[in-house]
Amino acid sequence: CTCEGSDADGYWGGDDCGDCADSFYGPSCTLRCPQNRSTCGGHGTCDHGLEGTGVCLCTTGFAHDAHGECTLCASGYYGSDCAVCGVHPNATDLADNATLVALGFNFSASCSGRGTC
């Protein structure tokens, strides 16, 4: 199918044009995700679709900016990749570290002596 797309009739997608096209949401597929993108600044996904909310769901470590995209670091994360602050000495990777921190096994971050988390 070649799905319709207009401000008046909505932007449709899917195999049978029965759902909203990427970056559109709402019962008539006329509402747009932040900045008209489904990638939410490259660090999340927009809750799009007929029952979507249009809110960006950020990847762990990222938070919403003023436009609703996931371009800022969440509290407890830093740097261009929003790495977790304070790597626990028993962590095997960042996901394991996030689990240890969430369970209350906090480890003080030194930020290499050049900053704070």
C-alpha positions in Angstrom: 0.0 0.0 0.0 1.0 3.6 -0.6 -0.3 5.4 2.5 -1.9 8.8 2.6 -0.2 11.7 4.3 -1.6 15.2 4.8 -2.2 17.6 7.7 -6.0 17.3 7.1 -6.2 13.5 6.8 -3.3 12.4 8.9 0.0 10.6 8.1 -0.6 6.9 7.8 1.8 4.0 7.7 2.2 0.2 8.2 1.6 -2.6 5.8 -2.1 -1.8 5.5 -1.9 1.9 6.3 -3.8 1.1 9.5 -1.3 2.9 11.9 0.5 6.2 12.0 3.6 6.9 10.0 6.8 7.2 12.0 6.9 10.4 14.1 3.1 10.8 14.1 0.7 9.9 16.8 -2.9 10.2 18.0 -6.3 8.8 16.8 -6.1 10.6 13.5 -2.2 10.5 13.1 -2.1 14.3 12.8 0.1 15.0 15.9 3.9 15.1 15.5 6.6 13.8 17.7 9.1 16.4 19.1 11.0 18.1 16.3 9.1 16.0 13.8 11.4 13.0 14.4 10.9 9.6 15.8 14.5 9.3 17.0 14.2 11.9 19.8 17.6 13.4 19.3 19.2 10.1 18.6 18.9 8.8 22.1 15.4 7.6 22.4 12.2 6.7 20.6 8.9 8.6 20.2 5.8 6.9 21.6 4.1 7.2 18.2 1.1 5.4 16.7 -2.7 5.5 17.1 -2.5 5.2 20.9 0.9 6.9 21.3 1.5 9.9 23.5 4.1 11.7 21.4 6.5 11.6 24.4 10.1 10.7 23.8 11.2 7.6 25.8 14.8 8.3 26.5 17.6 5.7 26.5 19.1 5.1 29.9 21.3 8.0 30.9 19.6 10.6 28.8 16.9 13.1 29.7 14.5 15.5 27.9 15.7 18.9 26.6 13.4 22.0 26.2 12.0 20.5 23.0 11.2 17.1 24.5 14.0 15.3 22.8 16.6 13.1 24.6 19.7 15.2 24.2 20.7 16.0 27.8 22.3 13.7 30.4 20.0 12.5 33.2 21.0 13.1 36.8 23.9 10.8 37.7 25.2 10.6 34.1 27.8 12.8 32.3 29.7 13.4 29.1 28.8 13.2 25.4 27.6 9.6 25.7 25.9 10.2 29.1 28.1 7.6 30.9 27.0 6.7 34.4 28.8 8.5 37.2 30.8 6.6 39.8 31.6 3.2 38.3 31.2 0.6 41.0 34.4 -1.5 41.3 32.5 -4.7 41.0 30.7 -3.7 37.8 31.5 -5.7 34.7 29.9 -3.2 32.3 27.8 0.0 32.4 24.5 -2.0 32.6 25.8 -4.0 35.5 27.0 -0.7 37.1 23.6 0.9 36.7 22.0 -2.2 38.4 24.4 -2.0 41.3 23.8 1.7 41.7 20.0 1.2 41.5 20.2 -1.4 44.3 22.0 1.1 46.5 25.6 0.0 46.1 26.8 3.5 45.4 30.4 4.3 44.6 31.7 7.8 44.9 32.6 9.3 41.5 36.0 11.0 41.1 35.5 12.2 37.6 39.3 11.9 37.2 39.7 14.8 39.7 38.4 17.2 37.1 34.7 17.5 37.9 31.8 16.2 39.9 28.8 14.0 39.2 
